[in-house]
Amino acid sequence: MINDLTAYIDRRIDELSSYKEETLESFSSITKTVDKLDIREDKEIYEKKMLFYIATGAMAELMKLRKLMNEK
């Protein structure tokens, strides 16, 4: 069971890491300044930022859990 949990944690960390990378790449493709964005674009950027920070927090928690599991 511990091996299954460890494998799951590792897989989720990889998935979240990939998601974070994709999100950062999408931010670099923005060519307009903030004051020139329309409401839809502005909302999309805020949603991506929110999801990026959620993924970052989830990764941090999973890494802490993996560290605790490896200590035992």
Sequence and secondary structure as in RCSB ss.txt:
>XXXX:A:sequence
MINDLTAYIDRRIDELSSYKEETLESFSSITKTVDKLDIREDKEIYEKKMLFYIATGAMAELMKLRKLMNEK
>XXXX:A:secstr
 HHHHHHHHHHHHHHHHHHHHHHHHHHHT  S GGG  HHHHHHHHHHHHHHHHHHHHHHHHHHHHHHHHH 
